[in-house]
Amino acid sequence: MHLIACPWCGPRDEAEFSYGGEAHILRPEQPDALDDAAFANYLFMRGNPKGVHAERWVHTVGCRRWFNALRSTVTHEITAIYPMGTPRPDRAP
């Protein structure tokens, strides 16, 4: 069992949370101006690093609030949790 520290509810079991994908993906300013390949790239192409990765999470069974987390894709250790809309903390090795 992994514990995830919800910024509002405190540490909870990982089963209470849902993964929301990679964090810090910027929406295109003019999506109608993109061709199909560029729009598909925006929708589907994501980083898949070995190491620390910025992710979005939601406390589905609790407060239902979204937050970002830095998680190692190797060890699954969460090294930072921070609010949506704030820059990624510089904790990557």
N, C-alpha and C positions, 0 to 999 in steps of 0.2 A: 504494500500500500504506500502510495506517495501522498504527501501532504502539500497542498498548494495554499499559500498564504493570501487569501482574498484581502485586498486593501481595506475593505469595509467590514468584513465578517470575521477576519482572522483565519488561522489555519483550518483547512477542511480537507476531507478525503477527495482524491482526484476524481472520483465518480460523480461529484457534484458539478464538475466543470465541463465545458465543451470547447474544443479547439476551433479557432476562427480563422486560421490561415496566417500567412506571413504578415508582419506588421510593416507599416510605413510605405505601403504601395500608394503612389500618387495617382489620382484619377486624371485622365487626359483633360486638358482645358477645353478642347473642342473635339469631342468624340465623333461627331458627324464628319469631321474632316479626315479621319483616319481611313486608310484602306483596310480591307479584310484581314490581311496579314498583320498589320500593326495593331488592330483591335484584338485579334486572337492572341497576339503576344502579350498585350495588357491583361487580358482575361485569364490566360492559362499558364504563362511562363513565370515560374517562381524559383527562387534560390533553393538549393538543396545542399547546404554546407555541412561539412563534417566539423562539428565544433559548435560554438555559440551562435544561436539563431534568435532573432527577434520575432515574437509570435503574438497574436491576439488571442485572448481567452475570455470567456464569459462564465460567470457563476450562475449556471442554469438553474440549479435547484435551490439557490439561496437568494441573494439580493438582485440577481439578473443584471448586474452591471458588468461592463466591459473594462478590460485593462490589458496592458502589454506586459510581456515577460521575456527575459533573456533566458533561454534554456539550451543546455548542451545536448546536441543530437547524439552524442556518444554515451554520456552517463545519465542523461535525463535530469541532471541537477539544474534547478532554477537558481540563477545567481542574482537576479534583480526583477522586481515587479514595479511598474511605473504607470501613471495614468495615460489614457488615450490622449493623443494630441500633443504630447511632450516629446522632446528629442530622445533618442536612444542613449541610455547611459554608456559611457565609454568604459565598459568592463570586459570587453572581448580580449582574450590573450593575444 
